Amino acid sequence: MKPLRDDPATPRALTALLDAARDVPAAPPAAQAEVWQRICATAAARRVARPTPWVIAVPALAAFALTLVIAPRFAAVRPARVAASAPDPWAARHVRVRPGAQVRIASDAVQLSGGAVEAGPGARVRTPQLEVQVTTATCFVQVAGAFTTLELPSVGALRVRRGAGPWVALSGPVRFRSDDPRLAPVPAAVLAPVPAAVPAPPVARARPARPIPTDPCAAGAADARRGCYLRASRGSDLAAQNAAYLLGQLQSKQGDLPGAVAAWQRYQRRFPHGVLWPEAASGVLAAHLAEQQWPAALAAADAYLARVGRGDRAAEVSLIRADVMLDHLGRPRDALRAYRALVDPGVPEAVRAEATFGRARAAEALGLRAEARAAFASYLSAWPNGPHAAEARSR
């Protein structure tokens, strides 16, 4: 059988096309894959009643010609990566836009100004507050008001930075917001005024509490402010979330802890995915601790950890939970298991120190003298001048 080029029956136009094809370099593998995907989709949609040699040859030649046409375009859009830091113009292909999101596709990233997107490995997302590069994770990026929130529900890694500041590496599961103190500081001129925060639970904080957005009802007497919060919280936008949270904060400042708990629990029910959900849950826990309602405090800690299982705050809540079980609920065995999980290099040092001392106390209460002695010695070795050093030496 003669080659198509030498066969007299081959049309001249096709012969010229084959000659031209010999001088064109092969298409990149990605371009070839996309061409064949389109061909397969087209072939599946068409029905051929009686196959002939031309029925097989013509689609193959058409595919090859289509590759020649598309290949230069792909080469122009996606040049070969010369350096690891070169921008990836296809980063937007790894982003799934959620309904209602306000996005714009740039040459090397997705510009997100409102709403949420789902970003997979290789994605690059820019918001008014942050720049996000996803490496080995799938995360959700949400812009609401003056904040950007990252939800990384499973294992994986990404990098984030504010402006031209240094990159911060994150690994999941984690929840991260654009006001995190690990990022480069924001000029004071662009910061919104921040009202006083809810009293933190009685534990050494590894990082400061998150600032709360602008208070829309700051002026006026307490009753007027309460009415203002109630009216502002009737909607479903970020302003309504802020008002619902700040209503509980107002009642907490006035000493009405049951009212504050009720307000924050309403927030949790109305906005189960709200940006201030962790703050509301922390407020409920702090109020129960202040009222010495130990079973309710334990339930609040369990509810928080069921939603936020990793991160600095989760470690702090786990420590509070263990202390409540050991000191107030008579459950030293459960407390010992919780302390053991917190004696880990990945846990913030302030929490790890308290957990080491708590582990020694729980083991001592259970009669596990060898473990108690080892834990006391470990505490003295790592923190010889710590707040429990004298008690550890005596015990």
C-alpha positions in Angstrom: 0.0 0.0 0.0 1.4 3.4 -1.0 1.9 6.2 1.6 -0.8 8.8 1.4 1.6 11.4 0.2 2.7 9.2 -2.8 -0.8 8.0 -3.7 -2.2 9.8 -6.8 -5.6 9.7 -5.3 -4.6 11.8 -2.3 -5.9 15.4 -2.8 -3.2 18.0 -3.4 -4.3 20.1 -0.5 -3.8 17.2 1.8 -0.4 16.5 0.3 0.6 20.1 0.9 -0.6 19.9 4.5 1.4 16.8 5.1 4.5 18.4 3.7 4.0 21.4 5.9 3.5 19.2 8.9 7.0 17.7 8.6 8.6 21.1 9.3 6.5 21.8 12.4 7.7 20.6 15.8 5.6 18.2 17.8 2.9 19.7 20.0 3.5 19.6 23.8 2.0 16.6 25.5 -0.7 18.8 27.2 -1.8 20.1 23.9 -1.9 16.6 22.4 -4.0 15.4 25.3 -6.5 18.1 24.9 -6.8 17.6 21.2 -7.4 13.8 21.6 -9.9 14.5 24.3 -11.9 16.7 21.9 -11.6 14.2 19.2 -12.9 11.4 21.4 -15.8 13.5 22.6 -16.7 14.3 18.9 -16.3 10.7 17.8 -18.6 9.5 20.6 -21.3 11.9 19.5 -21.3 10.9 15.8 -22.6 7.6 14.4 -20.9 6.0 11.5 -23.0 3.4 9.7 -20.3 1.6 7.6 -16.7 2.0 8.4 -14.2 2.4 5.6 -10.5 3.1 5.4 -11.2 6.8 4.8 -13.5 6.9 7.8 -10.5 5.9 9.9 -7.9 7.9 8.1 -9.7 11.2 7.7 -10.4 11.8 11.5 -6.7 10.9 12.2 -5.5 13.3 9.6 -7.9 16.0 10.9 -6.7 15.5 14.4 -3.1 15.8 13.3 -3.9 19.0 11.4 -5.8 20.4 14.4 -2.7 19.7 16.5 -0.6 21.8 14.1 -3.1 24.7 14.4 -3.4 24.5 18.2 0.2 23.8 19.1 1.6 27.3 18.3 -1.3 28.8 20.4 -0.5 26.6 23.4 3.2 27.4 23.0 2.4 31.2 23.0 0.0 30.9 26.0 2.1 28.6 28.2 5.8 29.0 27.7 8.2 26.5 29.1 9.1 27.1 32.7 12.6 28.4 32.8 12.7 29.0 36.6 10.8 27.6 39.5 9.6 31.1 40.4 8.2 31.9 37.0 4.4 32.6 37.2 2.1 29.9 36.0 -0.4 31.3 33.5 -2.6 28.3 33.9 -3.0 28.7 37.7 -6.7 29.8 37.1 -7.5 26.3 35.7 -7.1 24.9 39.2 -9.8 27.2 40.7 -13.5 26.4 40.9 -15.7 29.5 41.4 -18.6 29.2 43.8 -21.9 30.8 42.9 -22.0 34.5 43.5 -18.3 34.9 43.7 -16.8 38.1 42.1 -13.7 37.0 40.2 -11.5 38.1 37.4 -9.0 35.9 35.6 -5.6 37.4 35.3 -2.6 36.1 33.4 -1.2 34.2 36.4 -3.9 34.1 39.1 -7.6 34.5 39.9 -8.5 37.9 41.4 -11.2 37.3 44.0 -12.9 40.4 45.3 -16.0 38.8 46.9 -17.5 35.4 47.6 -15.7 32.1 47.7 -13.7 29.9 45.4 -12.3 26.3 45.7 -8.6 26.2 44.9 -6.7 23.0 44.1 -3.0 22.2 43.8 -1.2 24.6 41.5 -3.8 27.4 42.0 -2.9 31.0 42.7 -5.6 33.3 44.2 -5.3 37.0 45.0 -7.7 38.9 47.2 -7.7 42.5 48.5 -5.9 41.3 51.6 -3.9 38.2 50.6 -2.0 36.3 47.9 -2.4 32.5 48.1 -0.4 29.8 46.4 -1.7 26.2 46.8 0.9 23.5 46.6 -0.5 20.1 47.7 -4.0 20.9 49.1 -7.5 21.8 48.2 -8.8 24.8 50.1 -11.6 27.3 50.2 -10.8 31.0 49.9 -13.6 33.4 50.9 -13.6 37.2 50.9 -16.2 38.8 53.2 -16.0 42.4 54.1 -12.5 43.4 55.1 -11.3 39.8 55.7 -10.1 36.9 53.7 -10.6 33.5 55.2 -8.9 30.2 54.2 -10.4 26.8 55.1 -8.0 23.9 54.6 -10.2 21.0 55.7 -7.7 18.1 55.0 -4.0 17.5 54.9 -2.0 19.5 52.4 0.1 22.6 52.2 -0.1 26.2 50.8 1.6 29.5 51.2 0.1 32.9 51.9 1.3 36.4 52.3 0.0 40.0 52.7 1.2 42.5 50.1 4.9 42.2 49.5 5.6 40.6 52.9 7.2 37.3 53.6 5.4 34.0 52.7 3.8 32.0 55.6 3.6 28.3 55.1 0.4 26.5 56.3 -0.5 22.9 56.5 -3.9 21.4 57.0 -6.3 21.0 58.5 -6.3 24.7 59.4 -8.5 27.8 59.3 -6.6 31.0 58.6 -7.8 34.7 58.4 -6.1 37.7 56.9 -5.7 39.4 60.3 -3.4 36.6 61.6 -0.4 38.1 63.4 2.0 35.9 61.6 1.5 38.0 58.4 3.3 41.3 57.8 1.6 44.1 59.7 -0.9 46.3 58.0 -0.4 50.1 58.1 -2.4 51.7 60.9 -4.2 53.9 58.4 -6.1 51.0 56.9 -7.0 49.2 60.2 -10.6 49.5 61.4 -11.2 50.4 65.1 -11.4 47.3 67.2 -13.6 47.0 70.3 -12.4 45.2 73.4 -12.3 41.5 73.1 -14.1 38.9 75.2 -12.0 37.8 78.2 -9.9 34.8 77.1 -10.1 31.5 78.9 -7.6 31.1 81.8 -4.7 29.8 79.7 -1.5 31.3 78.4 -2.2 32.5 74.8 0.2 31.5 72.1 -1.1 34.4 70.0 -3.4 37.3 70.5 -7.2 37.0 70.0 -8.5 38.0 66.6 -9.7 41.6 66.2 -13.4 42.1 65.6 -14.6 44.3 62.8 -16.0 47.8 63.2 -18.8 48.2 65.8 -21.8 49.8 64.0 -23.6 50.5 67.3 -20.7 51.8 69.5 -22.4 55.0 70.4 -25.3 55.4 72.9 -26.5 53.8 76.1 -26.5 50.0 76.6 -30.2 49.6 75.9 -29.9 51.6 72.7 -26.9 49.6 71.6 -28.7 46.3 72.3 -31.6 47.4 70.1 -29.2 48.6 67.4 -27.5 45.2 67.4 -30.8 43.3 67.2 -31.9 45.4 64.2 -28.5 45.0 62.4 -28.4 41.3 63.0 -31.6 40.5 61.1 -29.9 40.2 57.7 -27.6 37.5 56.4 -24.5 39.5 55.3 -21.2 40.1 57.1 -22.7 43.2 58.9 -25.4 41.0 60.4 -22.9 38.5 61.6 -20.8 41.2 63.3 -23.9 42.6 65.0 -25.0 39.2 66.2 -21.6 38.5 67.7 -21.2 42.0 69.2 -24.6 41.6 70.9 -23.2 38.7 73.0 -20.0 40.7 73.7 -22.1 43.7 75.0 -24.0 41.4 77.4 -20.8 39.8 78.5 -19.3 43.2 79.4 -22.5 44.0 81.4 -22.1 40.8 83.5 -25.0 39.1 81.8 -23.2 35.9 81.0 -26.3 33.7 80.4 -27.5 36.4 77.9 -24.1 36.4 76.2 -24.1 32.6 75.9 -27.6 32.8 74.4 -26.6 35.4 71.9 -23.5 33.5 70.8 -25.4 30.3 70.5 -27.9 32.0 68.3 -25.0 33.2 66.1 -23.7 29.6 65.8 -27.2 28.4 64.8 -27.8 31.2 62.2 -24.3 31.3 60.8 -22.8 27.8 61.1 -20.1 28.8 58.5 -19.7 32.4 59.7 -16.3 34.0 59.8 -16.8 34.8 63.6 -17.9 31.2 64.5 -14.7 30.4 66.4 -15.0 33.7 68.4 -18.6 32.9 69.3 -17.7 29.4 70.4 -14.7 30.7 72.4 -17.0 33.2 74.1 -19.5 30.4 75.1 -16.6 28.4 76.6 -15.2 31.5 78.5 -18.6 32.3 79.9 -19.2 28.7 81.2 -15.7 28.7 82.8 -16.4 32.1 84.5 -19.7 30.7 85.9 -17.9 27.5 87.0 -20.4 25.4 85.0 -18.0 22.6 84.4 -20.2 20.1 82.4 -21.4 22.9 80.2 -17.8 24.1 79.7 -16.7 20.6 78.7 -19.6 20.4 76.2 -18.6 23.7 74.7 -15.0 22.6 74.4 -16.1 19.4 72.7 -18.3 21.3 70.3 -15.4 23.6 69.4 -12.9 20.8 68.8 -15.5 18.9 66.7 -15.4 21.9 64.3 -11.9 23.2 64.7 -9.7 20.2 65.3 -6.3 21.7 64.5 -4.4 24.9 65.2 -3.2 27.0 68.1 -6.6 27.7 69.5 -7.6 24.1 69.2 -4.6 23.2 71.4 -5.6 25.8 73.9 -9.2 24.5 74.1 -7.9 20.9 74.4 -5.8 22.0 77.4 -8.8 23.7 79.0 -10.8 20.6 78.4 -8.2 18.4 80.1 -7.9 20.8 83.1 -11.7 20.7 83.6 -11.8 16.9 83.6 -8.9 16.6 86.0 -9.7 19.4 88.5 -13.5 19.7 88.4 -15.1 16.5 87.0 -13.0 13.8 88.6 -11.9 12.2 85.3 -8.1 11.9 85.6 -7.9 9.0 83.2 -9.6 11.0 80.4 -7.5 14.0 81.3 -4.3 12.0 81.1 -5.1 10.9 77.5 -5.8 14.5 76.6 -2.5 15.8 78.2 -0.5 13.0 76.4 -1.8 14.2 73.0 -0.7 17.8 73.8 2.9 16.9 74.7 4.0 17.2 71.1 6.6 19.4 69.4 4.0 20.7 67.0 1.9 22.2 69.9 2.6 25.8 71.0 5.2 25.9 73.8 2.9 27.6 76.3 0.3 24.9 75.9 3.0 22.1 75.8 4.4 23.3 79.2 1.0 23.3 80.9 0.2 19.9 79.4 3.4 18.4 80.6 2.7 19.5 84.2 -0.9 18.4 83.9 0.2 15.0 82.6 2.3 14.6 85.7 -0.6 15.6 88.0 -3.0 13.2 86.2 -0.6 10.3 86.3 0.1 11.0 90.0 -3.7 10.9 90.7 -4.0 7.5 89.0 -1.0 6.1 90.9 1.2 5.9 87.9 4.3 7.1 89.8 6.9 6.3 87.1 5.0 8.4 84.5 4.4 11.2 87.0 8.1 11.3 88.0 9.2 11.3 84.4 6.7 14.1 83.5 7.8 16.3 86.4 11.4 15.8 85.4 10.6 16.6 81.8 8.9 19.9 82.9 11.9 20.9 85.0 14.3 20.1 82.2 12.5 22.1 79.6 11.2 25.0 81.8 13.5 25.2 84.9 12.1 28.6 85.7 8.5 27.9 84.7 5.5 28.9 86.9 5.2 25.3 88.2 8.9 24.6 88.7 8.9 24.8 92.5 5.8 22.5 92.8 7.3 20.1 90.3 10.5 19.8 92.4 8.6 19.2 95.6 6.3 16.6 94.1 
